[in-house]
Amino acid sequence: MFSPEVEGEGGFRLMGPPAFPRSIFIESDRIDACMDYAARNHQGRIAISALQRFRLPDISFLARFPWVEYLTILDSEMIDTSAVSSLGRLLRLHISGATKQPLDLAAFPLLRELSVRWWPKLRFGDTLPSLRVLGLSHYAPVSGNLSSLPQIPLLEELGLVQARNLTLSGIDRFPGLTRLTVDYLPRLVDLSPLTAFTDGVLWTLEFGNCPKIEHHDQVRVIRSLRRLAFNKCGEIPSLSFLDDLPALESFSFVGTNIADGSLAPCLRLRFAGFLDKGHYSHRRSDFPSAGTHVKPRSV
């Protein structure tokens, strides 16, 4: 069973490993003490979970703390989350679980980072003017694509996870993306919408567990790419398209077969991640040691 780290004389419980910004779990039998400690020691970052000593049926107490800017709600299906709307100063909102109550994101004009499991009562509104980072799982709009998302003029990072029938049509509405990650889209086939980034600033493009993707080489026009991944994404006929990506530094294709077996296009890269196969021209030992993380260069 998960045991959070504790901190301070009051034994306040922390969400998140030390390497990342951490939040204080709010305990329902000492809400004020937890909120005060979070404000003084963790920039007001708080987390709420029915499995971490929060036993109230709702989070209406938040109305007393309009200064909250960082909020995480875990196991949201166990709590009435309606009171989130009272936090008009939110900068970061993370909700995991199958939320049931309506939520209108127009209530958060300052929101910079949003990570949620989509549900039908989530209202995006016409625009999210301050949002930079969006993580969206189980997204199932009637359109079946990204055209149903609102205008997000400053969006830099988009993550799509576990969307059974979603396509990438509409991705051109976010030309400022620097990072796009796509995981567990089992019916995704067409990558042609990504040609919208031909003259863009997309540095990182990662696909995982999308076994039906065809024509992987369509990404060859995204000349800004520095990090690329096709992990568990079916079969790629040839890696020759990598030669058209002059800025590429890292390519991972773990669990994806390269049909012609030639890995020569990877030799110029700082990192290549893959599993050895008998018909491959090179082995992992022919490349730099595993784990090199390529960060976008500053502009």
Secondary structure, DSSP 8 states (H G I E B T S, - for coil): ----EEETTTTEEEES-TTS--EEE--GGGHHHHHHHHHHHSTTEEEEETTTT--SSB-GGGGG-TT--EEEEESGGGSB-GGGGG-TT-SEEEE-S---S-EEGGG-TT--EEEEE--TTEE--SB-TT--EEEEES---TTSSGGGS-B-TT--EEEEES-TT---TTGGG-TT-SEEEEE--TT----GGGGGGTTS---EEEEES-TT---GGGGGG-TT-SEEEEET--EES-SGGGGG-TT--EEE-TT-EETT---GGGTTSSEEE----TT-SS-GGGSS-TT--------
